[in-house]
């Protein structure tokens, strides 16, 4: 999964942030959602609910949001990533 994220970092297919991901999930614009292992439970529940309605794959990583932010080369924590269809 990390190799896939690394590959998507240079493209416009990666969406960062829970608000943007939820909006795009509602519009059916995503094919996959990637979550850090310490994402807030209410956020995880919302994403899983919308993803199940749209048949979007949800992947929970084994790393926390702090490490995901560093992995994505961002100066902030990242809990939710989306992959555009």
Long-range contacts (C-beta under 8 A, 24 or more apart in sequence): 1-34, 1-59, 1-61, 2-71, 5-34, 5-71, 5-72, 5-81, 6-71, 8-83, 9-72, 9-73, 12-84, 13-83, 13-84, 14-81, 14-82, 14-83, 14-84, 15-81, 15-82, 15-83, 15-84, 16-72, 16-74, 16-78, 16-80, 16-81, 16-82, 17-78, 17-80, 18-43, 18-47, 18-79, 18-80, 20-82, 21-47, 21-80, 21-81, 21-82, 22-46, 22-47, 22-50, 24-82, 24-84, 25-50, 25-51, 25-54, 25-56, 25-82, 26-50, 28-54, 28-85, 29-84, 29-85, 30-54, 30-56, 30-82, 30-83, 30-84, 30-85, 31-56, 31-57, 31-83, 31-84, 31-85, 32-56, 32-57, 32-58, 32-59, 32-82, 32-83, 33-57, 33-58, 33-59, 33-80, 33-81, 33-82, 33-83, 34-59, 34-61, 34-80, 34-81, 34-82, 34-83, 35-59, 35-60, 35-61, 35-79, 35-80, 35-81, 36-60, 36-61, 36-63, 36-64, 36-65, 36-67, 36-68, 36-77, 36-78, 36-79, 36-80, 37-61, 37-62, 37-63, 37-64, 38-64, 38-65, 38-79, 39-65, 39-79, 39-80, 40-79, 43-79, 43-80, 47-80
